[in-house]
């Protein structure tokens, strides 16, 4: 009888009735966005009783302020199986409740009705809309409370939340706060629901230092976004109206090299051909932020100065990911760059901590309590943010001493704490009568769960009452995590690794990331080749996302490499071979060499030799030990055309292609690769059909000597007469055979 009364009370709490299924794909009104759960990464959410949960997290553009009128349209199919359930109206409902929260606040406890694709519309209170997480994301939480499964034998609840479920969010566009300390926001935001891209703009004729600065800025955003930002580099001449209006823009260069900024409203404006700001010296670097004049919802970041030296300083300061601003948050003046390695982690407010042992209080986290009430329904989270700054890496032996206590009125078998580090489950704590008096649980933190930069430690609490009839009106069910809880986070310097053994192209990004600052990597580029600069930028972006140095110091030169750099650097040579004199110095060491003035590689020591048209767009990748220092490496990223150079660079940064590069030489045709190893004479010969109609294939079984001319096999149109002759001969043979069989059959009769 008590269970029946419990179910009747549950029915009396119904707060909304299921509606007919709406068209969730209908066009949205101005200043309103409708996001389906599928678009938020949940095409189907399966939940099974007695308890289950799911969270969907997403970011919105920084200039959107959510307005009242938001709602969640939930489309759910719910079923239950078992015996012993009373009939009548109760049979229409599963007896389960789906608790829905937005930004951590309960917005509805929705009783679930049996059936397919039942629709519930849930209003989101205005006060919860902008109560976003510390990492800037919004969160939709789903918690299935099917405690009835525990009350009735053989009762099982199953719920499927459709990916067509949606959240409708009215918004107003506002000014974007300009604060260099919040970079990479707003240029990059994790899980952003509206596609957004950024473009780095360099001078049309950059100096080597300006190009070097641009590469370091690309590397900086590669690290700050973990290579998740859509970022490309272009010269100023390619800055079209479409790019201006659609993209965040990052200008890199001297004031005199970027005349487009002369008419813009900047915190440190151009006066003549110089940036003007109080106290700015000739050799200082300058970083500043402003709203884009072409789109108020986009930003401009200027990494510059009035001299080459200043531009390099500004770029290097940006690579630290921790800028100190001047009297205003949108300007930073860099006097010098001294890459000192910090001693410990940083708190969420950027406070630098020096000890490996820190309490939550030192991280700015107060004692927090999760209570079972009408707002939380016994589900809550505690977030602990900290940053591992560049130059440091976590050491073995990290842990958390979690100090907590709990109510003695909760169901110990179904309640507890669960700890996540960067969404990786790392530990949990059970409740008991002993822990209700206060307890400390040590949670190990594996090195593999940490990441460079921002880290998030999450403590999830689930509180289930002993009796489902327990009223949520009183805060008698609770769990508290104390600010005395401590983290032991030993750090070590991310020092240069031993020189990696040179094997094949698939080992990229080694050996370049052996130096965490990338300071042993030198880009060698043509002086007038924008496509080569773009490809180098893409490689710098990729390397930056993989290197943990406290500061980046990529270098760049045009064409000729100074002697000291030949001896002390790993080289990445990018461009058309005919425009790179350094290749002639490497002719005897390259896996495939080039004739003077030619962009077509000569590779003779293989089983199959291809004769390629000079008009065919192909990329080349070559890897070799430096002839000037056998402890250094040279990698050439080349092409027959500018598009071919782009193919080659793309093959290194796209893992699916890179993993096929098991050799020291590769030809890249779009996304296809032909790989050879000239050290062993293996590989080559798998790409013949895609290399162009005017290509001849010369098969060999051994290396070809100059005295042995290969036998040429005709292809293409030359094969047509031979094929027609063979077909005609076959037809004649078939006719003769048919006549003979017929004659033989008549004789037999």
N, C-alpha and C positions, 0 to 999 in steps of 0.2 A: 504493500500500500504506500509505503514511504517513497518508493521509486516512482510510482504512478503520480503522486503529488508533486515530486520533483519535476517530472516532465510537464505537468500542467502549469507549474510556476514558470518554466522555461517558455511555454507558449505565450504567457501573459507579457513577456518581455519583448515580444516581436516589435521591432521599431520600423520596419519597412516591409512592403509586400512586393513579391516578384512581379515584374512587368513583362510585356511582350518584348521580344528581342528587337533591339533597334538596329538601324544601319550604321555600324560603327565606322564605315568608310565615308560617311557623308562629308561634304566640304565644310571646312571650319570657317568661322567668321574672322573678320579682321582682328588682329591682336588676340588670337586664340589658337592654341595648338592642341591637337588630339594625338596622343601617343598610345599605340597598342602595346600590350604586354610582350607581344612578339618583337616589336621594335626595341623594347627594353631588354631583350635577351632571354625572354621566357616564352617560347612558342607553345609549350604545353607545361603546366605545372600539375604534377600528380601528388596527391596528399592522402595519407592513410592514417586512420585512427589507431590508438586513441588521441595521439597528439602529433602534429607535424607543423613545420614552419617554412617560410620562403621569404626572401627579401629581394627587391628590385631597386637598384641604385642608378641614378642618372644625374647629369649636369645640364643646366640651361645656360644660354648666353649671359655674359656678365651684365649686359645692359637690359635684361628683362627683370621687371619687378612684378611678381605674381599678384593678381587681384582677386577680390571676393567673387564667388560663383564657381569655384573649381569643384569637380566631382569625379568619382571613380565609377565607371560602369563595369560591373563584375558579371561575367558570364561563366556560370559554373554548372557542372553536371555532378549530382550527388546521389549515391546509392548506399543502401545498407543491406546486409544479409544476416540471417540468424533466426532464432525462434524466441518465443516468449514475449514479443512486443505486443502491447495492447492495440486494438484496431481503432476504427473510427477516424477522427481528424488526425490523430497522431500518425497514422500510416502515410499521411502526405508529407511528413517531415522526417528527417533522418535522426532527429534528436541531437544533432551536432550543431555547433556554432562556429562560424568563421569570424575571427576577430581581425579587423583591418585597421592598420595604423598608417599615419603619414608623418614623416619626419619625427618618428619616435613617439607620437601621441595617438592614442586610440581614438578612432573616429566612428567606429561602429562595431557592435557585436551582432552579427547577422545570423539568425537561425537559418539553416539550410533546408530547402525543400527538395524532396525526391524528384528526380527527373532529369531530362537532358536539356542543356543550354538554358537554364533558368537565369533570368537577368535581374540584377539588383543594382539600384542607383544609390550611391552613397555620397552625401555632401561632405566636402572638406572644409572644416572651419577656417576662417580667415586667419586666425591667430597661429595656425600651424604652418602656413604656407612658406614663410621665410625663415623658419626655425631650422636652417639647414645644418648638415653635419660639419665637423671641423674641416674636412677636406673639400668642402664646397658643394657636395652632392646632396640631392634629395633622395629620400628612401620611402618605398612603399613596403609595408610589412604585412604578411599574412600568417595567421596562427590558427590552425584547426584544433578546436577543443571538442573532441569526441569522447569525453569521459564516460559517456553512456556505454561505450564498448566494454568498460570495466564493470558496469553494473548489471549487464545482462549476458548470460553465458551464450557463446557462439555469435554474439552481435559484432559485426565488423562494418566500419564506415569507410567509404572510398569517395574521394572528391577529385574531380579534374577541372582545373581552372583554365579556360580557353585562352589562347594567345590573342584572340580577338577582343578580350577584355581591354579596357582603355582607361586612361586618365585624361580629363579635359582641363586645360590650364589657361584661363584668361590672363593676359599680361599687358603691361604698359612698358614702353621703351623709355629708359632713363639714361642719364650720363654715366659713362663708365668711370669708376674711380681710378685715377692714374697714380699708381704707387709702384715704384721700381722694386720695392722690397717684397712684393707679392709675385714677382715673376717666377714661373712662366705664365701665371694668370695675368690677364685674360687671354693672352695669345694661345695658350694651351690649357684646356680643362679636361680632366679624365671623364670618360663616358658621356661626352657631349652629344645631345640628341640631334642637334642641327649641324650638318656638315660644315666644317670651317677649315680654311687653309691659310697658310702664311707664305709670304714671298720675301726672300732676302734680295735687296737691290744694291748692287755695287756700281761703281763708276764704269763708264764705257771703256775707259783706258786706265784701269787701276795700276797703281804702282805695285811692286812686289809686296811691300808692307801692307797695303790696303787689301790685296788678295789674301795675304796671310791672315789678316784680321777677320776677313769674311769666312775663311775656313774654320777659324777658332770659334766664331759665333755659331756656325752650323754645328760644330761639335758640342757647344754649350747647350743648344736646344735639343740635340740628340740625347744628351744626358738628362736634362731637366724633364723631358717628356717621355723618357724611356723609349725613344724612337717611335712614338705613337702620333706625333704631329706631322701633318702633311705640309712639308716645307721644301721649297725649291729655291734655287739661286738664279738670278738673271742680271744682265747688265741694264743700266738705266734706259737704254734705247728700246728695250723690249717691255717697258712698263706701259701696258695698254690701258685704255679706259676701263675695260672689263676687269683687269687685275686690280686696278685702283679701287674699284667700287666693291669688289667681292672679297678681298683678302686683307688680313693684317699685314702691315708692311714693316720690314726691318731694314733701315738704310745703314750701310756701313761705308765709311770713307771720310776724307777730309771735307771741310766746309766748301773749299774751292772746287772739289770734284763732284759736288751734288747741288748744282744750281737750282734744281726743282724745289729745294727747301727754302729758297729765298722769299717766296711769297706766302709761306705757311706761318701760322701762328704757333710759335714754339716757346717753351719756358726759357730757353737760351737761343734767341733768334739769330738769324744771319744778318750781319751788318757788313755790306760789301761781300767779301769772300771769306769772312771769318765768323765763327760762333762768338757771341757776346754774352758773357755771364760774369758776375762779380767774382773776382779772385782767380779767374781762369788764366793759367799760364800757357806759354807756347808749347811746352812739352807735355801738358796735362791731357789725360783722356777725358771724354765727356759722354755721359749717357743721359738721355732724356726721353720722356714719353709724352705723347699728346694724342688727342682724338684725331682720327683721320678726317681730313677736310672733304674727302670723297664719299665717306659713309660714316655717320656718327656712331654706328654700332661696331666700328672697327678701330684699331689703334695703330699708331706709328711709334716705333722704337728706333731711336737714332743712336748708333754706336760710332762715335766719331771723335773729332778733335781738330785742331788747327795745324797739325803736323802729322807725318807718318808715325812718328814715335808715340804721339798721343793716341792715335787710332788703335795701334797695337795694344797699348795699355788698357784702353777702354774694353777691347775685346777680351783680353785676359782677365780683367776684373769680372766680366760677365760670366766667364767659365767657372768661377768659384760658386755661383748660385746663391751668393749671400752678399747683397750690395748694401752699402751704407750711403744714405742720401744726404743731401745738403740741407739747407733751411726749408726746403720744400721737398715733398716725397717723390716728385716726378723728375728730379735732377740729381745726378751723382757726378762729382768731379774726382778723377783718379790722379793722384800725384805720383804714385809709384806702385809697383806690384812686388810684394815680397811673399812668396808662396810658403809661409810657415804652416806646418801641419798642426791642426788643433789637437787638444789632448783628449777630448771626449765628445759625447753626443750633445746635441742642442735641444732645448725645450721647444714647445710649439710656438712660443713668443720670441724665438731665436736667441734666448739666453744660453751662453756657452757654459757647459758644465765640464769640470776637470776631473772628476772622480769616476771610477767604474761603478761605484755603488751610489745610487740615487733613490730617493723616496718619491712617491707620487706627489707629495707636497712640494718637493723641489722642482717637479715638472709642472707645477701649477694646477694639480688635480686635488680637489678637496675630497673629504670623506663623502661617499655617495651611497644612497639607499634606494633600492628598488622595492616597491610595495605592491601588493595585490589590491587593487582598487578599481573603480569604474573606468579610470583613465588608462591604466597599464594592463589590466587583466592578468597580472602576474608575469608579464614578459617585459624585460628591459635590458638595456645595454649601457656599459660604461666604456668610454673611448679614451685611450691614452696615446697621444701623438708625440713622437720625438723624431729627430733627424740625425742620421749618420752623415757627417759632412764629408765632402770630397777629401781624399787623402787617407781616410781611415777605412778599416775593414773589421767586421766582427771576428772575435777570436772564439775558440772553443770554450765551453764551460759557462755560457750565459744562462741565467735563470731569473725567475721572478718568485719572490716570497710573498704570496698573496695572503694578506691578513683580512679575515672576514668573520662575521657572525650571522646568525639567522634566527628566525622565529621558530619556536618549538611546536607551532601549531600547523606546520606544513607537512605534506606527505613526503617523507624522506626518500621513498623509493622512486618517486617520479619528479623530484625537484633537484636542483643543483646549479652549479656554475660551470660554464664552458669558456675556455680561453682560446682566442685566435690571434695569430701574428700574421698580419698582411693576408688575411683570409685563409690561412693555413691553420688547421686545428692542431694545437700543441699541448693541450692539457685540460683537465677538469677537476672539480672538487665536489665531493658528496656532502650532503647535510646530514646531521645526526644530533642527538641530544648533547654530545660533547662539543660539536662545533657551535651549538647555540650559545655556549658560554664564551666563545671566542676561539679562533684557531688560526694556524698558519700552514698553508699548503705550498710546497715548493714545486714550481712548474718549470721544467727544462725548456730552453729556447734554442732550437737547433740553428746552426749557422746558415743552413740552406733557406731558412724562412725569412731571414733579414734581406733588406735591399738597400742599395746606396740611395741616400736622400731620405725622403719622408717615409716613416714607418708608422703603422697603426696597430696598436695592441687593443683588442676588443674583449671585454668580459661580458658574456651573455648570462643573464639570470632567468631561470624558469621556476616559478613558484606555483605549485599545485596544492590546493587545500586537501586536508584529510577527508572532508565531507563536501560533496558537490553542492550541498545546501548552504555552505558558508556564505554569509553576506559580504559582498565587496565594499560595503559602506564603511567598515572600520579597517584601519591600517594594522590589522593584527597578524597579517602574513607579510613578511619582509625579509630582505637580505641586505647586509651592509658590507661594503668594501672600504677599508680604512685607508686614509692618506699615508699612514705609516707603512703600508705595503712598499716593498723595495725591489728595485731592479738591479741585478748584477750584470753589467754589460761591458766586459773587457774588450778593448779595442787594440788593434795593432796598425802600424803604418802600412799603407798599401804600397809597398816598395817594389822596385823593379825586379821582375822575375828573371831567372836564368834564361839565357838566349835559347829560344825554342829551336829544336832540330828542324831543319828545312826538309819538308816532305813533298807536299803538293799544294796546288791552288786551293783545294778544299779546306786547308788549314787556316785560311783567312778567318778572323782578323790577326792571327799570329803571323809574324812576330811583332807586328806594329803595336799591339796592346801589351807587350811585355813591359814596356815603360808606361806606368799608369798616367803620366802627364802627357804622353804622346810626343815628348820632347826629342826623341830620337828619330822621328818621322819627318822626312822632307819631301814635299810635293815639287816635282819638276814639270813646268807647264809652258806652253807656247805663249808668246807675249800678246798675240792677237787671235785668240780662238775662244769665243764665248762658250761653245759647247764643251770644250775641255775644262773650262772653269766650272761649269755646271756639274759635270761628272765628278770633278774633284770635290765639289761641295757636297754631293751626295755621299761620297766615300767618307769625308770628314764627319758628316752627320752620323753615319753608321758607326764609325770608330768612337765618336764621343759617347754614344749610347752604351759602349762596351768597356770603357776605360774608367777607373775609379780615382784618378789623380786629383789632388787638391786644386790644381789649376792646369789648364791645357796650354801647351806651347808648340803647336804645330807650326812648321815653317814652310815657306814657299819661295822658289826662285824661278826666274824665266830662263829657259833653255840651258845655259851653261851652269855647271855645278862647281863651286869653289873647291879647291883641293881639300881643305879641312872638313868640309861637309861630305865629300866623297868617302873620307876615311871614317867619319864618326856617325853617319846617319844611315837609316834604312830609307831607300828611295821608292817613291811611288811616282812613276812617269806616266803622264796622261796626255793624250792628244793624237794628232795625225803624225805618223812616223816621218814624213817628209819635212815637218816643221820642228823636229826635235833633234838638233845636232848631237845631243848626248848619246843617241843610239849608235852613231858611228864609232864612238869610243867603246861601245859594248858589243860591237859586231861579232867578235870572236867568242863571246860568252853567251849571247842570246840563243835560246832554243830555236828561234826562227829569225833570220836576219832580213834586211831590206836593202834593195838596191838604191843608190842615191836618187832622190827625187821621187821614189815610188812609195806607195802606201800598201802594197801587196806583199805579204810575207812569203819568204822562200823557205820551204821546209822539205828537204829532199830525203832525209833518212827515215822514211816510213813505208809501211806496206802499201799504202794507197796515196798517190800524189794527185792533188787537184790543181788544175789550171783555172784561175778565177778571173772573171772580167773585172777590170778596174772600176766599173760603174756599180758593181755589186756591193751593197752595204753589209759589211761583216765586222765584227769585233774581234780583237785579239787579246788574249791574256798570256803573259809570259812571266815566269818566276825563275830566279837564278840567284846563286850566291854572288855577292858583290866581288868583282875582280880586284877591288882596291882594299877590301878587308873581309876575310872569310868569316868574320863574326857578324857581318851585316848582310842584308837581303835587298835585292832589287825586284820590284814588281812593275811590269809595264802594262798599262791599260790603254790599248790602241785601237785603231779602226781604219778601214779603207775609206770611210766617209765620216762626217760628224755623227750621223745616226749610228754608225758602227761603233764609235767610241762610247756612245750612250749604252748600246747593247752590252759592251764589255763591262762597264761599271755596274750595270743592273745585274749581271750574272754573279757578281760578288756579294751584293747586298740581299739578293733573294735566295733564301736558304735552299729552296727546292732545286734551283739551278746550281748553286755553289756546291751542293753535296755530290754532284756528278763530276766535279772537276778533279778527278784522280790522276793528275799528271802535272807537268810543268809548262804545258802549252795547250791553249784551247782556242778554237774558232767558235765564235758565237753568232748564230744566225737568228735574230729575234730572241726567242726564248729557248731555242734548240742549241745544243753544244756538241762539238766534235773535239774530243780530248786526246792528247798524245803525251807520251813521256819520252823525250829525246834521250834520256839517260839510259833507258832500257830498250828503246826502239819499239815499245808497245803502244797500242791504241791507234785511233784514227780509222776513218773509213765508214762511219755510220750515218753520214749526213749527205750522201751524194745527191739524193733526189731533191734536196731543197737549196742547192747552191747556184741555180741559175741555168737557163736553157743554153747559154753559150759556153758551157763548161765541158772540158774533156777529162776523163778519168784515166789514169795511167797506173794499172795494178803492178806491183812488184812483190816478190817473195823474199827479197833481201835488199839491203841498202844499195842504192844505185850509184855506180861509179861513173865518172865522166866519160869513160871509154865505152860504156854500155848504154846505148839509147833505149829507153823503154818502148815496148810495143804499145802503140796507141790503139785503144778500142773506140770504134766510132759510136757515137750516140746521137740522139735527136733525129733530125730529118734524114741523115745519112743511112739510117737503119730501115727506112720505109720500103725501098725497092726490094731489099732482101726479104723483109717480112711478107710482102705481097707474093714474091716468088714461091716461098714456102707454102703459103695458103693455096695457091693455084696447084702446086704439086699434090697436095693432100686431096684436093677436090678430084683430080684425075684418078688418083689411086682408089678413092671411094667408088667412082663410077665403074672402073675396071673390075673391082671386087664384086660389085652388085651384078654386073652382066655375067661374070663367071659363075656366081652362085645360082643365078636363074637358069643358065644353060645346064648346069649339073643337075638341078632339080628336074628338068624336063627329061633328061636321059634316064634318071632313076625311075620315073613314071613309065 
